Amino acid sequence: MQLALDGISKKVGSETWLYDMSLRPQAGAVTVLLGATLAGKTSLMRIMAGLDAPSAGRVLVDDSDVTGKSVRHRNVAMVYQQFINYPSFTVRQNIASPLKLRGEKNIPAQVQALADKLHIGMFLDRLPAELSGGQQQRVALARALAKNAPLMLLDEPLVNLDYKLREELRDELGLLFESGGSTIVYATTEPGEALLLGGYTAVLDRGELLQYGPATDVFNFPASVRVARAFSDPPMNFIKASRSGTGVQLPSGDTLAMALPDSAIAGGADVTVGLRASTLRLQPRDGDLALHGIVQLAEISGSDTFVHLTSDIGDLVAQVTGVHHFDIAAPLALYFDPAMAFVFDTSGKLVYAPQRKH
Protein backbone atom coordinates (compact mmCIF):
# COMPACT_ATOMS: atom_id res chain seq x y z
CA MET A 1 0.00 0.00 0.00
CA GLN A 2 1.06 3.62 -0.54
CA LEU A 3 0.64 5.87 2.49
CA ALA A 4 0.96 9.62 1.92
CA LEU A 5 0.81 12.54 4.32
CA ASP A 6 -0.12 15.66 2.39
CA GLY A 7 0.62 18.99 4.10
CA ILE A 8 -0.34 17.76 7.57
CA SER A 9 0.18 19.66 10.81
CA LYS A 10 -0.97 19.17 14.39
CA LYS A 11 -1.81 21.77 17.03
CA VAL A 12 -2.90 21.07 20.58
CA GLY A 13 -4.23 24.23 22.19
CA SER A 14 -1.73 26.97 21.51
CA GLU A 15 1.14 24.50 20.96
CA THR A 16 2.26 23.22 17.58
CA TRP A 17 3.23 19.55 17.83
CA LEU A 18 3.79 18.99 14.11
CA TYR A 19 4.60 21.69 11.58
CA ASP A 20 3.41 21.55 7.98
CA MET A 21 4.95 18.47 6.37
CA SER A 22 4.43 16.02 3.54
CA LEU A 23 5.78 12.48 3.56
CA ARG A 24 5.31 9.37 1.41
CA PRO A 25 6.87 6.35 3.15
CA GLN A 26 8.21 3.92 0.59
CA ALA A 27 5.60 1.23 -0.11
CA GLY A 28 6.60 -2.27 0.96
CA ALA A 29 9.76 -1.05 2.71
CA VAL A 30 10.92 0.18 6.13
CA THR A 31 10.80 3.88 6.92
CA VAL A 32 12.43 4.87 10.20
CA LEU A 33 11.20 8.00 11.99
CA LEU A 34 14.38 9.18 13.71
CA GLY A 35 14.44 11.91 16.33
CA ALA A 36 14.91 12.72 20.00
CA THR A 37 12.12 12.51 22.55
CA LEU A 38 9.39 15.10 21.72
CA ALA A 39 10.55 15.29 18.09
CA GLY A 40 7.02 14.42 16.97
CA LYS A 41 7.41 10.73 16.10
CA THR A 42 4.48 9.42 18.15
CA SER A 43 2.20 12.30 17.09
CA LEU A 44 2.97 11.50 13.45
CA MET A 45 2.34 7.78 13.94
CA ARG A 46 -1.00 8.41 15.65
CA ILE A 47 -2.11 10.40 12.61
CA MET A 48 -0.89 7.65 10.28
CA ALA A 49 -2.90 5.08 12.25
CA GLY A 50 -6.09 7.13 12.50
CA LEU A 51 -5.89 7.46 16.28
CA ASP A 52 -5.68 11.25 15.88
CA ALA A 53 -6.70 13.61 13.09
CA PRO A 54 -4.32 16.29 11.78
CA SER A 55 -5.22 19.93 12.38
CA ALA A 56 -4.62 20.52 8.67
CA GLY A 57 -3.74 18.42 5.65
CA ARG A 58 -4.75 14.97 4.43
CA VAL A 59 -3.83 11.33 4.99
CA LEU A 60 -4.03 9.28 1.78
CA VAL A 61 -3.93 5.51 1.32
CA ASP A 62 -3.50 4.45 -2.29
CA ASP A 63 -4.65 7.96 -3.27
CA SER A 64 -7.91 7.65 -1.25
CA ASP A 65 -8.47 10.25 1.47
CA VAL A 66 -8.76 8.46 4.85
CA THR A 67 -8.20 11.52 7.04
CA GLY A 68 -11.56 11.20 8.78
CA LYS A 69 -11.47 7.43 9.22
CA SER A 70 -10.69 6.07 12.68
CA VAL A 71 -8.22 3.29 13.37
CA ARG A 72 -11.12 0.82 13.56
CA HIS A 73 -11.75 1.34 9.86
CA ARG A 74 -8.13 0.99 8.79
CA ASN A 75 -6.07 -2.14 8.34
CA VAL A 76 -3.14 -1.17 10.55
CA ALA A 77 -0.99 -3.20 12.97
CA MET A 78 0.74 -1.38 15.82
CA VAL A 79 3.46 -2.29 18.31
CA TYR A 80 4.16 0.06 21.22
CA GLN A 81 6.94 0.61 23.74
CA GLN A 82 4.87 -1.20 26.35
CA PHE A 83 4.33 -4.95 26.12
CA ILE A 84 0.66 -4.88 25.14
CA ASN A 85 -0.86 -8.36 25.03
CA TYR A 86 -4.15 -9.88 26.13
CA PRO A 87 -3.28 -10.85 29.73
CA SER A 88 -5.87 -13.65 30.05
CA PHE A 89 -4.89 -15.24 26.72
CA THR A 90 -2.02 -17.66 26.35
CA VAL A 91 0.76 -16.78 23.93
CA ARG A 92 -0.86 -19.13 21.41
CA GLN A 93 -4.23 -17.37 21.77
CA ASN A 94 -2.62 -13.92 21.52
CA ILE A 95 -0.94 -14.73 18.23
CA ALA A 96 -4.00 -16.53 16.89
CA SER A 97 -6.45 -13.69 17.66
CA PRO A 98 -5.96 -11.66 14.42
CA LEU A 99 -5.95 -14.87 12.38
CA LYS A 100 -9.31 -15.89 13.83
CA LEU A 101 -10.77 -12.45 13.14
CA ARG A 102 -9.80 -12.85 9.49
CA GLY A 103 -11.26 -16.35 9.33
CA GLU A 104 -7.93 -17.87 8.38
CA LYS A 105 -7.49 -21.60 7.89
CA ASN A 106 -4.75 -23.77 9.37
CA ILE A 107 -4.29 -21.32 12.25
CA PRO A 108 -2.22 -23.66 14.50
CA ALA A 109 0.45 -24.05 11.82
CA GLN A 110 0.60 -20.29 11.19
CA VAL A 111 0.89 -19.57 14.92
CA GLN A 112 3.68 -22.11 15.29
CA ALA A 113 5.56 -20.68 12.31
CA LEU A 114 5.41 -17.12 13.66
CA ALA A 115 6.34 -18.23 17.18
CA ASP A 116 9.33 -20.14 15.83
CA LYS A 117 10.47 -17.12 13.81
CA LEU A 118 10.49 -15.05 17.00
CA HIS A 119 11.94 -17.84 19.18
CA ILE A 120 8.91 -18.13 21.47
CA GLY A 121 7.61 -21.49 20.26
CA MET A 122 8.33 -23.10 23.63
CA PHE A 123 6.13 -20.54 25.44
CA LEU A 124 2.90 -20.95 23.46
CA ASP A 125 0.91 -22.30 26.41
CA ARG A 126 2.08 -19.69 28.91
CA LEU A 127 0.37 -16.44 29.89
CA PRO A 128 2.18 -13.16 29.05
CA ALA A 129 2.75 -12.44 32.76
CA GLU A 130 4.86 -15.58 32.97
CA LEU A 131 7.32 -14.27 30.37
CA SER A 132 10.22 -11.84 30.52
CA GLY A 133 9.90 -8.37 29.02
CA GLY A 134 11.74 -9.39 25.88
CA GLN A 135 9.56 -12.46 25.43
CA GLN A 136 6.39 -10.41 25.93
CA GLN A 137 7.50 -7.96 23.25
CA ARG A 138 8.15 -10.87 20.90
CA VAL A 139 4.55 -11.98 21.48
CA ALA A 140 3.29 -8.48 20.62
CA LEU A 141 5.42 -8.50 17.46
CA ALA A 142 4.15 -11.95 16.47
CA ARG A 143 0.55 -10.82 16.90
CA ALA A 144 1.20 -7.73 14.78
CA LEU A 145 2.82 -9.84 12.07
CA ALA A 146 -0.10 -12.29 12.21
CA LYS A 147 -2.46 -9.45 11.36
CA ASN A 148 -0.66 -9.22 7.99
CA ALA A 149 -1.71 -5.60 7.71
CA PRO A 150 -0.47 -3.58 4.73
CA LEU A 151 0.74 -0.91 7.18
CA MET A 152 2.66 -1.77 10.36
CA LEU A 153 3.60 0.97 12.84
CA LEU A 154 6.20 0.33 15.55
CA ASP A 155 6.65 3.07 18.14
CA GLU A 156 10.05 2.51 19.79
CA PRO A 157 9.24 -1.18 20.36
CA LEU A 158 12.64 -2.02 21.88
CA VAL A 159 13.14 0.96 24.18
CA ASN A 160 12.08 -0.84 27.38
CA LEU A 161 14.33 -3.84 26.80
CA ASP A 162 17.86 -4.27 28.12
CA TYR A 163 20.82 -3.72 25.81
CA LYS A 164 21.43 -7.37 24.93
CA LEU A 165 17.77 -8.02 24.11
CA ARG A 166 17.58 -4.86 21.99
CA GLU A 167 20.58 -5.96 19.94
CA GLU A 168 19.13 -9.44 19.50
CA LEU A 169 15.66 -8.31 18.44
CA ARG A 170 17.03 -5.54 16.21
CA ASP A 171 18.85 -8.08 14.05
CA GLU A 172 15.77 -10.31 13.88
CA LEU A 173 13.42 -7.47 12.98
CA GLY A 174 15.45 -6.56 9.93
CA LEU A 175 15.07 -10.10 8.61
CA LEU A 176 11.37 -10.28 9.50
CA PHE A 177 10.62 -7.00 7.73
CA GLU A 178 12.49 -8.15 4.62
CA SER A 179 10.36 -11.29 4.39
CA GLY A 180 7.02 -9.42 4.59
CA GLY A 181 5.30 -7.18 2.09
CA SER A 182 3.97 -4.56 4.49
CA THR A 183 4.86 -0.88 4.57
CA ILE A 184 6.74 -0.53 7.87
CA VAL A 185 7.09 2.70 9.83
CA TYR A 186 9.44 2.36 12.81
CA ALA A 187 10.09 5.15 15.33
CA THR A 188 13.36 5.35 17.26
CA THR A 189 15.71 7.78 18.98
CA GLU A 190 18.74 5.69 17.99
CA PRO A 191 20.64 6.39 14.75
CA GLY A 192 22.13 2.90 14.87
CA GLU A 193 18.68 1.35 14.49
CA ALA A 194 17.96 3.47 11.43
CA LEU A 195 21.15 2.24 9.76
CA LEU A 196 20.71 -1.37 10.85
CA LEU A 197 17.11 -1.62 9.65
CA GLY A 198 18.09 -0.01 6.35
CA GLY A 199 15.37 1.19 4.07
CA TYR A 200 14.49 4.86 4.42
CA THR A 201 14.87 7.43 7.18
CA ALA A 202 12.80 10.52 8.01
CA VAL A 203 14.59 12.82 10.46
CA LEU A 204 12.31 14.77 12.81
CA ASP A 205 13.23 17.55 15.20
CA ARG A 206 10.82 19.57 17.36
CA GLY A 207 7.87 18.78 15.14
CA GLU A 208 9.62 19.48 11.83
CA LEU A 209 10.45 16.98 9.10
CA LEU A 210 14.06 17.86 8.24
CA GLN A 211 15.01 15.23 5.66
CA TYR A 212 13.72 12.01 4.12
CA GLY A 213 15.45 9.51 1.85
CA PRO A 214 17.39 6.24 1.77
CA ALA A 215 18.96 5.78 5.21
CA THR A 216 22.55 5.67 3.95
CA ASP A 217 22.03 8.81 1.84
CA VAL A 218 20.65 10.76 4.79
CA PHE A 219 23.51 9.54 6.99
CA ASN A 220 26.24 10.32 4.45
CA PHE A 221 24.73 13.60 3.24
CA PRO A 222 22.84 15.21 6.15
CA ALA A 223 21.09 18.27 4.73
CA SER A 224 21.86 20.45 7.75
CA VAL A 225 23.56 20.68 11.13
CA ARG A 226 20.24 19.68 12.72
CA VAL A 227 20.06 16.49 10.67
CA ALA A 228 23.71 15.67 11.34
CA ARG A 229 23.16 16.18 15.06
CA ALA A 230 20.13 13.87 15.07
CA PHE A 231 21.75 11.19 12.89
CA SER A 232 25.00 10.74 14.84
CA ASP A 233 25.63 8.63 17.94
CA PRO A 234 27.87 9.65 19.64
CA PRO A 235 27.05 13.24 18.67
CA MET A 236 28.91 14.77 15.76
CA ASN A 237 31.64 17.23 16.77
CA PHE A 238 31.00 20.75 15.48
CA ILE A 239 33.81 23.30 15.16
CA LYS A 240 33.34 26.94 14.25
CA ALA A 241 35.64 27.83 11.36
CA SER A 242 35.97 30.30 8.50
CA ARG A 243 36.49 30.22 4.76
CA SER A 244 39.96 30.77 3.43
CA GLY A 245 41.25 31.15 -0.08
CA THR A 246 42.07 27.45 -0.29
CA GLY A 247 39.23 25.97 1.75
CA VAL A 248 38.33 26.17 5.43
CA GLN A 249 40.52 27.48 8.25
CA LEU A 250 40.18 26.00 11.75
CA PRO A 251 40.72 28.08 14.91
CA SER A 252 44.15 26.39 15.24
CA GLY A 253 45.20 27.95 11.92
CA ASP A 254 45.18 24.59 10.11
CA THR A 255 43.46 24.63 6.74
CA LEU A 256 41.19 22.00 5.25
CA ALA A 257 41.91 22.16 1.54
CA MET A 258 38.59 21.75 -0.28
CA ALA A 259 36.68 23.42 -3.07
CA LEU A 260 33.51 24.84 -1.59
CA PRO A 261 30.53 25.61 -3.85
CA ASP A 262 29.62 29.17 -4.73
CA SER A 263 26.60 28.94 -2.40
CA ALA A 264 28.94 28.59 0.58
CA ILE A 265 31.01 31.56 -0.53
CA ALA A 266 27.92 33.72 -0.95
CA GLY A 267 26.68 32.75 2.51
CA GLY A 268 29.43 34.55 4.41
CA ALA A 269 32.80 33.79 5.92
CA ASP A 270 31.63 31.69 8.88
CA VAL A 271 31.19 27.94 8.45
CA THR A 272 30.83 24.93 10.75
CA VAL A 273 33.03 21.87 10.38
CA GLY A 274 31.47 18.56 11.42
CA LEU A 275 33.52 15.52 12.43
CA ARG A 276 31.92 12.21 13.35
CA ALA A 277 33.28 10.69 16.55
CA SER A 278 34.29 7.52 14.73
CA THR A 279 36.64 9.46 12.42
CA LEU A 280 38.82 10.72 15.29
CA ARG A 281 41.78 8.54 16.26
CA LEU A 282 44.59 8.40 18.80
CA GLN A 283 47.53 7.94 16.42
CA PRO A 284 48.21 10.22 13.43
CA ARG A 285 48.49 9.12 9.84
CA ASP A 286 50.04 11.01 6.93
CA GLY A 287 48.10 14.20 6.26
CA ASP A 288 46.14 14.11 9.54
CA LEU A 289 45.36 17.25 11.55
CA ALA A 290 45.27 17.37 15.35
CA LEU A 291 42.70 18.53 17.88
CA HIS A 292 43.99 19.11 21.42
CA GLY A 293 41.95 18.86 24.60
CA ILE A 294 41.70 17.68 28.20
CA VAL A 295 40.18 14.30 29.07
CA GLN A 296 36.92 14.62 31.00
CA LEU A 297 35.53 11.09 30.73
CA ALA A 298 36.28 7.74 29.10
CA GLU A 299 33.47 5.20 28.68
CA ILE A 300 33.95 1.62 27.54
CA SER A 301 31.07 0.33 25.42
CA GLY A 302 31.49 -3.16 24.00
CA SER A 303 34.71 -3.16 22.00
CA ASP A 304 34.89 0.66 21.73
CA THR A 305 35.97 3.45 24.04
CA PHE A 306 34.22 6.83 24.02
CA VAL A 307 36.59 9.63 25.03
CA HIS A 308 35.15 13.02 26.02
CA LEU A 309 37.39 16.09 25.98
CA THR A 310 37.08 19.78 26.67
CA SER A 311 39.07 22.13 24.46
CA ASP A 312 39.39 25.74 23.38
CA ILE A 313 37.07 24.98 20.44
CA GLY A 314 34.38 23.30 22.56
CA ASP A 315 33.60 19.79 23.79
CA LEU A 316 34.82 16.86 21.71
CA VAL A 317 33.99 13.15 21.70
CA ALA A 318 35.91 10.35 19.96
CA GLN A 319 34.83 6.75 19.40
CA VAL A 320 38.00 4.68 19.24
CA THR A 321 38.24 0.95 18.63
CA GLY A 322 39.46 -1.16 21.53
CA VAL A 323 39.50 -0.77 25.28
CA HIS A 324 41.63 2.20 26.36
CA HIS A 325 42.27 3.84 29.71
CA PHE A 326 42.92 7.57 30.08
CA ASP A 327 43.82 9.72 33.06
CA ILE A 328 41.11 12.26 33.82
CA ALA A 329 42.28 15.88 33.32
CA ALA A 330 45.25 14.68 31.22
CA PRO A 331 45.99 16.40 27.88
CA LEU A 332 45.19 14.36 24.80
CA ALA A 333 45.52 14.87 21.05
CA LEU A 334 43.00 13.42 18.61
CA TYR A 335 43.76 13.14 14.90
CA PHE A 336 41.57 13.17 11.81
CA ASP A 337 41.80 13.01 8.05
CA PRO A 338 40.64 16.38 6.61
CA ALA A 339 38.86 14.46 3.83
CA MET A 340 36.41 13.11 6.45
CA ALA A 341 35.12 16.57 7.42
CA PHE A 342 31.62 17.88 6.70
CA VAL A 343 31.14 21.62 6.15
CA PHE A 344 27.93 23.57 6.82
CA ASP A 345 27.33 27.20 5.83
CA THR A 346 26.25 30.11 8.02
CA SER A 347 22.60 28.99 7.92
CA GLY A 348 23.55 25.41 8.87
CA LYS A 349 23.04 23.94 5.40
CA LEU A 350 25.41 21.21 4.17
CA VAL A 351 27.84 22.48 1.53
CA TYR A 352 30.51 19.79 1.61
CA ALA A 353 30.47 16.08 2.52
CA PRO A 354 33.24 13.47 2.46
CA GLN A 355 33.49 11.70 -0.86
CA ARG A 356 32.20 8.14 -0.68
CA LYS A 357 34.00 5.25 -2.34
CA HIS A 358 31.80 3.14 -4.59
C-alpha positions in Angstrom: 0.0 0.0 0.0 1.1 3.6 -0.5 0.6 5.9 2.5 1.0 9.6 1.9 0.8 12.5 4.3 -0.1 15.7 2.4 0.6 19.0 4.1 -0.3 17.8 7.6 0.2 19.7 10.8 -1.0 19.2 14.4 -1.8 21.8 17.0 -2.9 21.1 20.6 -4.2 24.2 22.2 -1.7 27.0 21.5 1.1 24.5 21.0 2.3 23.2 17.6 3.2 19.5 17.8 3.8 19.0 14.1 4.6 21.7 11.6 3.4 21.6 8.0 5.0 18.5 6.4 4.4 16.0 3.5 5.8 12.5 3.6 5.3 9.4 1.4 6.9 6.3 3.1 8.2 3.9 0.6 5.6 1.2 -0.1 6.6 -2.3 1.0 9.8 -1.0 2.7 10.9 0.2 6.1 10.8 3.9 6.9 12.4 4.9 10.2 11.2 8.0 12.0 14.4 9.2 13.7 14.4 11.9 16.3 14.9 12.7 20.0 12.1 12.5 22.5 9.4 15.1 21.7 10.6 15.3 18.1 7.0 14.4 17.0 7.4 10.7 16.1 4.5 9.4 18.2 2.2 12.3 17.1 3.0 11.5 13.5 2.3 7.8 13.9 -1.0 8.4 15.6 -2.1 10.4 12.6 -0.9 7.6 10.3 -2.9 5.1 12.2 -6.1 7.1 12.5 -5.9 7.5 16.3 -5.7 11.3 15.9 -6.7 13.6 13.1 -4.3 16.3 11.8 -5.2 19.9 12.4 -4.6 20.5 8.7 -3.7 18.4 5.6 -4.7 15.0 4.4 -3.8 11.3 5.0 -4.0 9.3 1.8 -3.9 5.5 1.3 -3.5 4.4 -2.3 -4.7 8.0 -3.3 -7.9 7.6 -1.3 -8.5 10.2 1.5 -8.8 8.5 4.9 -8.2 11.5 7.0 -11.6 11.2 8.8 -11.5 7.4 9.2 -10.7 6.1 12.7 -8.2 3.3 13.4 -11.1 0.8 13.6 -11.7 1.3 9.9 -8.1 1.0 8.8 -6.1 -2.1 8.3 -3.1 -1.2 10.6 -1.0 -3.2 13.0 0.7 -1.4 15.8 3.5 -2.3 18.3 4.2 0.1 21.2 6.9 0.6 23.7 4.9 -1.2 26.4 4.3 -4.9 26.1 0.7 -4.9 25.1 -0.9 -8.4 25.0 -4.2 -9.9 26.1 -3.3 -10.9 29.7 -5.9 -13.7 30.0 -4.9 -15.2 26.7 -2.0 -17.7 26.4 0.8 -16.8 23.9 -0.9 -19.1 21.4 -4.2 -17.4 21.8 -2.6 -13.9 21.5 -0.9 -14.7 18.2 -4.0 -16.5 16.9 -6.4 -13.7 17.7 -6.0 -11.7 14.4 -5.9 -14.9 12.4 -9.3 -15.9 13.8 -10.8 -12.4 13.1 -9.8 -12.9 9.5 -11.3 -16.3 9.3 -7.9 -17.9 8.4 -7.5 -21.6 7.9 -4.8 -23.8 9.4 -4.3 -21.3 12.3 -2.2 -23.7 14.5 0.4 -24.1 11.8 0.6 -20.3 11.2 0.9 -19.6 14.9 3.7 -22.1 15.3 5.6 -20.7 12.3 5.4 -17.1 13.7 6.3 -18.2 17.2 9.3 -20.1 15.8 10.5 -17.1 13.8 10.5 -15.1 17.0 11.9 -17.8 19.2 8.9 -18.1 21.5 7.6 -21.5 20.3 8.3 -23.1 23.6 6.1 -20.5 25.4 2.9 -21.0 23.5 0.9 -22.3 26.4 2.1 -19.7 28.9 0.4 -16.4 29.9 2.2 -13.2 29.0 2.8 -12.4 32.8 4.9 -15.6 33.0 7.3 -14.3 30.4 10.2 -11.8 30.5 9.9 -8.4 29.0 11.7 -9.4 25.9 9.6 -12.5 25.4 6.4 -10.4 25.9 7.5 -8.0 23.3 8.1 -10.9 20.9 4.5 -12.0 21.5 3.3 -8.5 20.6 5.4 -8.5 17.5 4.2 -11.9 16.5 0.6 -10.8 16.9 1.2 -7.7 14.8 2.8 -9.8 12.1 -0.1 -12.3 12.2 -2.5 -9.5 11.4 -0.7 -9.2 8.0 -1.7 -5.6 7.7 -0.5 -3.6 4.7 0.7 -0.9 7.2 2.7 -1.8 10.4 3.6 1.0 12.8 6.2 0.3 15.5 6.7 3.1 18.1 10.1 2.5 19.8 9.2 -1.2 20.4 12.6 -2.0 21.9 13.1 1.0 24.2 12.1 -0.8 27.4 14.3 -3.8 26.8 17.9 -4.3 28.1 20.8 -3.7 25.8 21.4 -7.4 24.9 17.8 -8.0 24.1 17.6 -4.9 22.0 20.6 -6.0 19.9 19.1 -9.4 19.5 15.7 -8.3 18.4 17.0 -5.5 16.2 18.8 -8.1 14.0 15.8 -10.3 13.9 13.4 -7.5 13.0 15.5 -6.6 9.9 15.1 -10.1 8.6 11.4 -10.3 9.5 10.6 -7.0 7.7 12.5 -8.1 4.6 10.4 -11.3 4.4 7.0 -9.4 4.6 5.3 -7.2 2.1 4.0 -4.6 4.5 4.9 -0.9 4.6 6.7 -0.5 7.9 7.1 2.7 9.8 9.4 2.4 12.8 10.1 5.1 15.3 13.4 5.3 17.3 15.7 7.8 19.0 18.7 5.7 18.0 20.6 6.4 14.8 22.1 2.9 14.9 18.7 1.4 14.5 18.0 3.5 11.4 21.2 2.2 9.8 20.7 -1.4 10.8 17.1 -1.6 9.6 18.1 0.0 6.4 15.4 1.2 4.1 14.5 4.9 4.4 14.9 7.4 7.2 12.8 10.5 8.0 14.6 12.8 10.5 12.3 14.8 12.8 13.2 17.6 15.2 10.8 19.6 17.4 7.9 18.8 15.1 9.6 19.5 11.8 10.5 17.0 9.1 14.1 17.9 8.2 15.0 15.2 5.7 13.7 12.0 4.1 15.4 9.5 1.9 17.4 6.2 1.8 19.0 5.8 5.2 22.6 5.7 4.0 22.0 8.8 1.8 20.7 10.8 4.8 23.5 9.5 7.0 26.2 10.3 4.5 24.7 13.6 3.2 22.8 15.2 6.1 21.1 18.3 4.7 21.9 20.5 7.8 23.6 20.7 11.1 20.2 19.7 12.7 20.1 16.5 10.7 23.7 15.7 11.3 23.2 16.2 15.1 20.1 13.9 15.1 21.8 11.2 12.9 25.0 10.7 14.8 25.6 8.6 17.9 27.9 9.6 19.6 27.1 13.2 18.7 28.9 14.8 15.8 31.6 17.2 16.8 31.0 20.7 15.5 33.8 23.3 15.2 33.3 26.9 14.2 35.6 27.8 11.4 36.0 30.3 8.5 36.5 30.2 4.8 40.0 30.8 3.4 41.3 31.2 -0.1 42.1 27.4 -0.3 39.2 26.0 1.8 38.3 26.2 5.4 40.5 27.5 8.2 40.2 26.0 11.7 40.7 28.1 14.9 44.1 26.4 15.2 45.2 27.9 11.9 45.2 24.6 10.1 43.5 24.6 6.7 41.2 22.0 5.3 41.9 22.2 1.5 38.6 21.7 -0.3 36.7 23.4 -3.1 33.5 24.8 -1.6 30.5 25.6 -3.9 29.6 29.2 -4.7 26.6 28.9 -2.4 28.9 28.6 0.6 31.0 31.6 -0.5 27.9 33.7 -0.9 26.7 32.8 2.5 29.4 34.5 4.4 32.8 33.8 5.9 31.6 31.7 8.9 31.2 27.9 8.4 30.8 24.9 10.8 33.0 21.9 10.4 31.5 18.6 11.4 33.5 15.5 12.4 31.9 12.2 13.4 33.3 10.7 16.6 34.3 7.5 14.7 36.6 9.5 12.4 38.8 10.7 15.3 41.8 8.5 16.3 44.6 8.4 18.8 47.5 7.9 16.4 48.2 10.2 13.4 48.5 9.1 9.8 50.0 11.0 6.9 48.1 14.2 6.3 46.1 14.1 9.5 45.4 17.3 11.5 45.3 17.4 15.4 42.7 18.5 17.9 44.0 19.1 21.4 41.9 18.9 24.6 41.7 17.7 28.2 40.2 14.3 29.1 36.9 14.6 31.0 35.5 11.1 30.7 36.3 7.7 29.1 33.5 5.2 28.7 33.9 1.6 27.5 31.1 0.3 25.4 31.5 -3.2 24.0 34.7 -3.2 22.0 34.9 0.7 21.7 36.0 3.5 24.0 34.2 6.8 24.0 36.6 9.6 25.0 35.2 13.0 26.0 37.4 16.1 26.0 37.1 19.8 26.7 39.1 22.1 24.5 39.4 25.7 23.4 37.1 25.0 20.4 34.4 23.3 22.6 33.6 19.8 23.8 34.8 16.9 21.7 34.0 13.1 21.7 35.9 10.4 20.0 34.8 6.8 19.4 38.0 4.7 19.2 38.2 1.0 18.6 39.5 -1.2 21.5 39.5 -0.8 25.3 41.6 2.2 26.4 42.3 3.8 29.7 42.9 7.6 30.1 43.8 9.7 33.1 41.1 12.3 33.8 42.3 15.9 33.3 45.2 14.7 31.2 46.0 16.4 27.9 45.2 14.4 24.8 45.5 14.9 21.1 43.0 13.4 18.6 43.8 13.1 14.9 41.6 13.2 11.8 41.8 13.0 8.1 40.6 16.4 6.6 38.9 14.5 3.8 36.4 13.1 6.5 35.1 16.6 7.4 31.6 17.9 6.7 31.1 21.6 6.2 27.9 23.6 6.8 27.3 27.2 5.8 26.2 30.1 8.0 22.6 29.0 7.9 23.5 25.4 8.9 23.0 23.9 5.4 25.4 21.2 4.2 27.8 22.5 1.5 30.5 19.8 1.6 30.5 16.1 2.5 33.2 13.5 2.5 33.5 11.7 -0.9 32.2 8.1 -0.7 34.0 5.3 -2.3 31.8 3.1 -4.6 
